[in-house]
Structures are given as C-alpha cells and as structure tokens.
Amino acid sequence: MNRFCLSVIGLFFVSNILYSSVDIQLDSIVYPTNRKEVYTYNTDRKLSNTTNYTWISNAQKWDSPTYETYTYNLNGQIVSTVHTTTSSESNELVHLLKTEYSYDANGNKILEIVFNSLNDNWVFNKKTETVYDINKRVISESNYTWNNTNWEHHTKTEYTYDEDGNQLTTIKFEGNSTQTNWRYATKESCVFTNRKITQNIRYNYDISNLQWLQFYKEEYEHDAASLLLQKRTKYYWEGNFW
C-alpha cells in the first residue's frame, strides 16, 4: 500500500502526518513534542485503535505505548472506548479507563459513562446524561460523579433556542453530595437581530434571596457588509445601572 507524508509547519512546530494514498486514511502523526500516534481501522473503515508512543531519546526508539480501542454498534456508532497501557514490569496490558455510550432512536448520544479500573474490575467514575429537542439540539446536559454508593449531582446546563436555532439562554446548575436536586448557579441570556448576536447578559444566582442578580452585559456591533463582529462592549452591573 502506497503512503504519502504531509508536513504541517507552524510558528513553533513541525508535525509529520502519514496518509494511505489508497484509502486516504490517516496512518500516523508525529508531533514535535516527542509523541507519535498510530491509527488502525476495522473492515468498515472505522477507527479501531489509536496507539500513542513517546520518543525515548536514550534508547533512540518509540516506546511507552498507550492504547485506545474503539467498539461500534450495528449503526456504526461508537459504544465504548477502552484506554490501556503496557506494564513496565510484566509487559502485559493494563486497563486504565473505559467510556461507554448510549444513543436514542434518532442517533443522539444520550448517555456517557466513564469507568476507572480497580483490581482488574471496572468501577463507576462519572456520567453525563444529555436531552435533545425534536430538532436534535441539546436542551440539557447533566453531569454526575460516583461516590462508591450513589450518583452525586455535579453540574447541569440547560439551553433554549429561538426559531432560527440561535441559543437564547444558558442556565447552569450545581449539585452537592448531600442533596439530590439541582440549584441555580449562573445564567446567560442572549438577544439576536437578523441572526446576529447583539447582546448577552450574565446573571449570578443569589441563593440567600432566591433571585437572579445581573453581573455583566456585553453588546455587539457587526459590520453591515461583511456581518463580521466589529465591536464588543462590556459593562458591569453597579447595583442600579450599567
């Protein structure tokens, strides 16, 4: 199989990227930080494994590999990623981390669970639950951590959109180990004109008085011809005025 190499030159780096000229699939990337990634694919041309190497200058070779192995369902969606490394003592594979994914009937990822490896067993670490609207837009994302007994509420974010798909509000919630409900943390409310953002107001939640308090406001001006952002002005709320 023929291959070709592409060098990406930046201001402070040069990366060598190797492609297969037949399948136009990425074979490997050598980074300027003495790190290399090598990719392998399954019969469906999907990425099945990523191997990460570190350049050992004393031995003049690539070594200390870590691996990421990917598993897919019949729909071609990734359902698990397993991170492993090689033991320096026994030279055997050691499991580090595993992530599992679940999807709804529309193909949206609704659940992501991360496991740690403990005595060759997988134990819960954290999880993310995602909810979508009928247009496949994320309307809430909830993050939990495992405390060896239960899932603790960690953070949650809710989103609303206008009819054009612009994100109007972003509300962030916090959780804690002693409660099973969410409490308000921050909120951002945006205004759009002709599908361009013109204002964004950030609020912090006053838990003592159970109310939203204005924190800062950003106003945006766009160039009429190019529609690019031309000016952004930021104001802070001083109690009675911006």
N, C-alpha and C positions, 0 to 999 in steps of 0.2 A: 504494500500500500504506500503510495507516494505521500509525502508530507511537505509542508512549507512552513517557514518560520517568519513571524512578524515581530519586529522590534518596535515597542512603543517608547518614545523618548519624551521625558518630561523635563522640567526645570532641574529637578534633583534626583532623577531616577531613570533607569532603562529597564524595561521588562521585556523578556522574550516569550512570545506566545506561539505555540506549535499547534498547527491545524492538520487534519487529514484532508488531503486535496480531493479524495473521492467522496467522502461523506460530508465534508465541510463541518466536521465536528471538532470541538476543542479537545486537543490531546493533553496539553500541559501548559502551565505558566510558570516561569522562573522570575521571582520578584527580586528587587535589588536589596532586600532585607535578608538575604541568605535563606530564602524559603522557596520551595517548589511545590506546586500542586499538579497531580497527575489524575486524569479522568478516564474512567471506563464506562461502557454503555451496555445495556442489555439488547436482546434481539429486536425489541421495539424501538430501538434508537433512543431510549431514555437513559439518563444518567443513573448508573447503578452504584458507582463507588467513586469517592474522592480520596486520594491519598496525599497527605501533607508530609513533606520532608524538610529537614533542617540541614544546612550545609555544615559539616564538621570539618573545620579548617585543618585541625591537627592530623586527621586521618585522610583528608582530601577526598571526601565522599559524602553523598547524601545519605542521611541516616535519621534515627529517632522518628520513625513514621507514626502518624496517627491516621485513622481511617474514619470515613463517614460512608455508611452503607444505606441505600435507599430502597424501600419496598413500595410497590404500587398496587392499586386495586384494578379490577377489570375495566374501569372507566379511565385508566391512565392517571389517576390522581395519587399523589404520594400519601401513603398511610403511615409510614414510620421512617425515622432516621435514627441510626444507631452509631454512636461515636465510640471508637475503641482505640487502644494503643498497644504497643508491644512491651512486655515486661523486660526490663534490662537484666533481670536475674534469671528468669526461666525462658525468656524469648517467646512466651506464649501471649496470646491476645488477652487483653484485659478490658472489660467493659467499663465505660465511663459514664455515658449519658444516653438516654433514649427519648425520642419525642414521637408521640402518636397523634394522628389527625383524623377527624371525622367530618363528614360533609352532609348537607341536606340534599333533597331531591333535585335542587337547582344547581348543584355543584358548588355551593358556597361552603367554605370551611367554617364550621360552627364550633368545633372543639379542638383544642390543642393541649395535650398533657405531656409534661416533662417528668421523666423519671431519673433518679440517681441510682447508681449501682452500689449495693451494700452486701458484702459477703456473697457475691455472685447472684444476688437477687435484685430485682427492680423494685424500687420503692418510690412513692409519690414525692414530687418536689413542688411543682406548681402547675396551674392550668389556666387557660383562657377560654371563655365562652363568648361567642360572637353571634349577634342577632342582626338580621337584614330586613329591609323593607321589600316590597314587591318589585322594586327596580334594582334589586341586588346591591343596594347601598347599605353600608354599615350604620345601624342606628344605636347599637350599644355593644360595648366590649368590657367584659368583667374579668378581673384577674384575681386568682386565689392562690394561697400558699398552704402547704400541708404541714400540720403541727404534730404529726405522728398519730393523730386520732381523727381529726376533722379538717375540712377545708375552711380556712380563715379568709374572710373578706380582706382584700388588699387594696385594689383600686378599681374604679369603674368609670367609663366615659360614655356619655350619651350624645347623639348628634341629631340635628334636624336639618331639613333641606327645603329650598323653595322649589317651585315647579320647573325651574331651569337646571336643577341639580346643584345649585350653589349651597354650600354649607352655612346655614344661618346661625346655629347655636352649637356650642360645645360645652357640656356640663361635666365636670369631673367630681367624682365622689371618692371618699376614703372609707376604709374599714378598719377594724381593730380586732384583737384576739378575744375580747370579752363580749362583743356584740355580733349578731348575725344580720344586721341591717346596714345600709349604706348611709353616710352622712355627707351633706354638701361640702365641697371644698372651693372650687373656682368655677366661673362661667365666663364664656366669651360670646358676645352677640355681634353679628356682622350685618352690614347693610350693603346691598348691591344695587347698582344702577347700570342698566344696559349690560348686565352680566359681568360688570367690573366692580370689585370691592371698593367702597368709598369710605367705610367707617368700621371700626372694630372697637368695642368697649369690653374691658376686662373687669370682672367683679370678683371679690372675695366674700366668702360667706361668714357672717358674724353668728357663730353658734350660740352666743350668750343671748342675743336679741332675736335670733331666728330670722335674719333678713340678709339680703344681698347688699353689699356696700361697693359703690363704684371705686375702682382703683386707678385705672388709666384709660385713656382713649387715644386711638390712632386714626387719623384722617388721611385719605389717599387721593392724590390728584393724578390723572392719566393724560398722556398726550393724545389729543383728539385724532391725530392722523395715524399714529402707529399703535395706539391703545396701550402702549407700554407705561409702566409706573414712572411718573415724572417726579413726584414729591410725596414724602411721608412726614406727617407732623404728629408728634406725640405729646399728649397733655396728661397731667396727673390731677386727680381729684383732691381739692383742698377743703373738703367739708361742705362748701356751698357753691363752689364754682370750679371750672377747669382752669 
